[in-house]
Structure formats: structure tokens, C-alpha cells
Amino acid sequence: MLRDIIRDLARLRTVFVIAANSLQALSSLGLNSLEAARLLRCDYVCAGNITLHGPTLRVDVELVAVADGRALSSERFSKPLASISQFGQALADEIATLIADEVNLAERNIATRRALHELDAWQVYHRGLGHMHMFTGQDNTVAEDLFKAAIDLDPRFASPYASLSFTHLLKAFLFDPSHLSVEGQLAHDLAARAVAVDPYDPAAHCALGRALWIMGALEEATDALERATVLSPSYAFGHYARAFTDGWSGDAKVAIQAADHARELSPFDPFLGPNQAVRAISLLRLGRAEEAAAWAVRATLHRNAHAHIRRIAVLSLTAAGRIDEAMRLAQVVNGESPENGNELFIRTSRMRPDDEKLFRDLARQSGLC
């Protein structure tokens, strides 16, 4: 279990993790986990217990900030012992994702509290993530500037290139779709740079896959996204990205499976709203309109829900026959979208011709423009 979790964390490339051999050597000297972490100059330590309760295996996991000994997270995982061979790796994936998400959140909070000139590349990058995940044009611009600053501070740090690529993808898909080709090319070039800096970073390959998708290179996009999840099977955003591209342009059933797996790995992810919206699109393409409407409406309730999420809800509600709700929401979407917004939305989404026709028909019924 220990080695599986460490391997998963190392593959994510979002945190630096001490090898199992080092931990075991220090444990043999009689040091507790906090003492060992301080000796190794770690910022966080994860400790836990594995116990048996009859036929159930219980794993208690606690993540602690080394500086003050404060518990950041405490979780309990329970699984039937009889099926341990089936869930062992999956459990390690869940724990690794939990640790990475909590550490990234803690780092983001630290970076937000400090003056910008006091931050190193790692902290500037995490400050940028906080803005990027808000999905507004203003926050996206701030995130773009912060990722550029992180690159200036450390040109060999791959993650800021990948995230800077994503800010340009957001421009192409959401904020400025009239400049799709320009922003898509910028997203591609930055993602390619991230891959060159760290060929084993799943986020870099994921950024490249999303950029290839927005440029219309669908097969190449799928290959890049598959590399991301092969490099790190517990990389939740990689599974979400596959759900996103397949949800719009590929196999809708595969998209639903990928979206569900991403939520299992990271149930409180900043992309939870987009994940639910992509699931709604996939259900809509499969003709399951009532389910699509339920998921789409759920997606709109998130604080960072953007205009396209509300647009998806309008289309899904219309397909489900909930016309009054759809028309009320359509008025909101029309007020926050550019002129001819629905056509731009369809053009950037790389839909198949039959799906384009369906979405245009639904848009006309609801009053989307």
C-alpha cells in the first residue's frame, strides 16, 4: 500500500514525495512521522493505520502540516477483505489523489496570503491555479500572468506551461471563440513546451491533448490524453479531459465512464461542475434527456459554473420538455454570451454533424442565440 501510494504521487508530478526506502530507514531509527518529516525537510506528512474488523479492511489516513502539526485531512476507507485483490490499487489511487488535492489546496492558500514578490515559482503557480479555476475572463487573465511569472522564475518547471496552455484553451472555447485558431495554436505550442520540459508529466500531455482537440486533430488528441492517464492512472483531470473530448466529439459511453472515474478519484475537484456538464452532454447525445437535464442543472449550482455550463443546461432542459425552465435560463445565457454565441459554441465544440443539428434545434426551441 505504501509503495503504491508513493508511486501514484510521484507519477502525478504535482508534489515531491520521499521514497519508501528513506521512510523505512528513518522508522527503524525510532523516529515518529513528524520527526522524520522534519529531518527530511518535508512540508507535509501522511500517516495511517490498516486494521481488520471482521471481514472488513479499514484504512485510516491523516495528512499533517509539518510546520505546526495541524491535521489538514483525516479520512477513513473501508473495503471488504475478500475483494482486496480487486480494490488494492484503486484504493491507493484514491489516497494518492486525496493527498495531492489537499496539498495543492494548502499551497494555494499559503500563496494567496503572501505578497507576490515573496513567492517562488511553485507558489506563484498555485496562486494562478486558484484564479484559473474560477472560469471568468478576468480571473483567466490574472492566471495567465501568474503562470508566465512562474515560468520566468523557473523555466524548467513544466506545470506552469501546461496551465498557461489551458488559459488559452479557455479563451478559444469559452471567452473568445472568435479567435479559436490563434488561441488554439498558442495552447498547443505551450503544451508542447511542457512536454519537452518534462516528458513524464501527465498534465503536460493532457494539455497537449486538449489543445489538439480544440484545433480539430481528434485522433492525435485521444493519443495524447491516453498517454496522460497511462503515465498517471490516478490523475483525475486526465480522466475528466478524456470525458470532455469524447463527450463532445467521440464515444459518449466512454465519456460517461471517464467522467465517473474522475469524480471517484477527486470528488471535490474544482472541475466538478464541468465534469457533471460533460456527463449531461454525453447523456443528451445518447437520447437520455431527463438524466441529462438532472446532471446539467446540478452542474449550474457550482460557484464557478460558467456560461457554457448554463448553455448545456438550457439544451438539456429543452430536450427533457422542461421548456419554461429552459427559456428562463436561456435569457441569462444570452445576456452573458457574445453575439451569435450558440454558433460559436457549436463551432468550438467539435461536434458531429448530427449532434450539431440536434443542438441547433434545441437552441431554437429555447430561444438561445
N, C-alpha and C positions, 0 to 999 in steps of 0.2 A: 504493500500500500504506500509506504513512504517513498520508495523509488518511483512508483507510477506517478505520484503527485509531483515529485520534483521534475521528472521527465516532462510532464504536461506543462508545468510552469515554465520550464526552460524553452519549450517549443513555442509558447505564446510570445516570447521576446519582449513582453511589456514590463517584466520585473527581472532583476538579477537575483538568482537563487543559489544558495550554498549547496554543494554536492553532499550526497548522503554519507560518503566516507568521512568527510570532515565532521559532520554532526556526530557520527558514531564514535569517532576518536575522542571528541570532547566529552561525550557522555560517559565514556569509560574512565575519564578522569574525575568523575563525580560532580561535574558542573550541572546546574539546572539549566533549563532552556533559556531563561533571560541572561544568565551569566555567560552562557555560550554565545548568545547573540551579541552581547556587548563586546566580547573578546574578538568576534569576527567582524565587528563594526557594522552590524545589520541594523536596519531601521525597524523591522517587523519580525516577529517570530510566530510561527503557527505550531501549536501543540495539540495533542489529542489523546484519547483513550479508545481502545477497542475492547468491548465487553460482550459476553454472551448472556442472554436472558432467555433460557429455554431454547426454542427453535429460532430465536431472533438474534441477529448480529447488530449491535449498536455501536456507532462511531460518533464520538463527541469531539468536535473541532472548535478550537478557540484561536482567534488571531489577536495578537497583542502588540501595541506600540512599545518599542523597547525603551524609548526616552523616559516615559513616565509609568510604564507598566499598565497602561489603560487598555481594557479589552475593547477592541473595535467590532468584533463579531463573535457570536457563540451559536453554533448550530449543532443539531443532532440529526443523524441519518440512521434509519432503521431499515434493515433488509432481512428477508428470510434466509437463514443459513443454508437451507437446502439448495438455493439457487445462486450460491456465491460465485460459482464459475461463470455465470452469465452476467452478473452485475459488477464484478470487481473493478474492471477497467472503467465502466460507466460511472461508478461511484468516485473513483479517482478523478475523472474528468470534472464531475460536479464540484468536488472540493477544490480543485485547482482553479476553476473558473471563479468560485466564490472568493478565494484568496486574492486573485488578480483584480477582481472588481472592487473589493474592499480597499486594497492597497491603492489602486488608481483613484478612488474617491477620496481617500485620506490625503494623497499627494495633491489632488486638485484643491482641496480645502486649504492645505498649507500654502500653496501657491497663490491662492486668492487673498489670503490675509497679509502677505508680504508685499513690500514695494517692488515694482517691476525691476528696478535696477539691481535688486539684491538676488534675483533668481538666476539659477543656472539653466542650461538647455533643457534638462529633464523637467524642471519646474515650470518653465515658460511653456513647454509643450503641453503639460497637463492643464495649465491655465487656458490655453487655446481650446482644449477639448471641451471645457465647460461651456464656452461660447458656441462652439460648433454644434453641440447637441441641443441648442435652443431652437435651431431651424428658423431663424429670422434673418432677413437680409443684413441688418446692422450687425448682429452677432456673428454672422458668417464673415463679414469684412474684418471685424476685430480678430476673429480666429485666424484668418489668413495672415494678418500682420504678425500675430504671435508665433505662428509656425515658421514664418520667414525669419523672425528673430531667433528662434531656437536653432534653425539651420545655420545662421551666422555664428552662433555661439559654438556649435559642434556640427560641422559639415559631414561627419561620419556617423551621425545618428539617423537611422533610416525612418523612424516613425514620423517625424515632422514632415518629411517629403510625402509619405503616404497620406497623412491627414490634410496637407496642403492640396494634394491631388483631389481629395474628397470635397474641399471647399469649392473647387472649380466644377466638379461634377454637380454639386448642389446648384451652382449658378446655371449650368446647362439644363438641368432637369426642372428646377423649381423657381429660381429668382430671375433668370434672364435667358429663357429658352430661345429667344430670337437670335442669340449668339451661340447656338449649340455647337457649331463646328469649331469655333475659336476656343471656347471653354473646354470642349471635349478633348481637343488636341493638347491644351495645357494640362488637363487632368492626366492624359496618357503620358506625356513627357515627364511629369513629376513622379508618376507611379513607376515608370521605367527607371528613373534615377534611384528611387527607393530600393528597387530590386537589385540594381547594380551595387548599392552601398551594402545591402545585406540580403543575399540570395535566399537565406533561410527564414526570413521574416514573413509570416503568413499575412500580416497586414499589408505588406508591400505587394504581394501577389493578388490579394483581394482588391486593392486599389487599382491595380492594372486590369483586373477582370471587369470591374465596374466601368472603367474608362473605355475599354474595348467595347463593352455593351452599348454605352451611350453613343459611340461612334458607328455602331451598326455591325461590328465584327463579332457576330454572336457565337460562332463556334470557338474562336480564339478566346472569347470572354469565358466560356464554360471551362476551357482547359486551364486558364489562369485561376479561376475560382476553385477548381478541383485541387490544384496544387496547394492552395492556401489551406484547405482542410486536410489534405494529406500531411502537410508539414505540421499541422496542429489540429488533431481531431477535436480538441476541446475549445477551439476558437469560435465562440458563439457568433461573432459578427460575420465570420466566413460562411457559416451555415445560413444566416439571415441574408447575406448578399446573394447566395445561390437561390434562395427562395424568391428574392426580389427579381432577379433576371428571368428565372423560369416562370414566375408568376405573371409577368408581362408578356414574355416572348417565347416561352418554352413549354415544358410539361407541367401543367397545373397541379397534377397529383404529386409530382416530385417537389414542387414548390411548397405544398402544404406540409409534407413530411419534413422538409428542411426548416420551415418556419417553426414547426412544433419542437424540433430538436433544439433549435436556437433558444427558444423560451425555456426548455427544460434545463439547459446549461446555464442560462442567465435570466432568471425570472423577473429581475428588477432592472433590466437593461435600459439605457437611455433610448434605445431603438425599439422599445416595446410597442409603442404606438404604430410606427411604420411597419413593424412585424405583423401586427394584427390587421393593418390595412392591406398588406400584401396577401395575407391569408384570405381576406374578403375578395380581393380581385381574382384570386385563383378559384374560389368557390363560385363567383359570378360567371367566370368563363366555363365552369363545369355545369352551369344551369341550376345551381343550388342557391337561389336568390334569397330566400328567407334566412338561411345561415349566413350568407354574405352580408346582409343588412345588419344582423346582430353583431358580427365581428367588426364591421365598419363603424357602426355607432360607438362601440366600445373604444375603438381607436381614437375617435374625436375627443374623448374625455381627458386625454393626457394633456398636461400643461404645455408640452412642446409640439402638440399637433399642428401641422402646417396646412396650407390651403389645399394641397393635393390630397391629403387625408380626408378633408371635408368633401372634396370633389368625389372621391371614391364612395363616400357615404351617400352622397346625393344619387349617384348612379345605382348603388345597391338598393337603396330605399325605393327608388323608382321601379327597379326590376321586381321588387317584392310587393309592389302595389301600394306602397305607403306614400302616395303622391303628395298629399298635403305636407307631410314632414319634409319630403324631398324638395318641394318648391320653396319652403321657408329657408332651408339650409342653402339652396341654390342662390338665393338673394345675397346671403352672406359671402359665398364664394365669388359671385360676380363682382362684388364690391372690393375684393382683395386681389383679384386676378388681373393680368394685363388684357388689353384689347385682343379679341379673338383667342382668349385663353384656352378654351376647350380644344381648338385645333392645334395649338402649340403643345398642349398636354398630350394629345394623341401622337403628334409627330415625335416628341421626345421619348415616348414610352415604348417605341419599337414593337408595336402590336402587329399581330397577324391581320390580314385584310378582313376576315370575318369578324374578328373582335373589334376592329375599327368601326365597322358598320353597326355592330351592336351598341357600342359606346356612343356613337353619334345619335342613334335613335333614342337611347335613354336620355341623352343630354337635351335633345329637343323636347321630349315629354316633360322634363323637369324645369325647363327654362334656363339651363346653363348656357352661357355664351363665352 
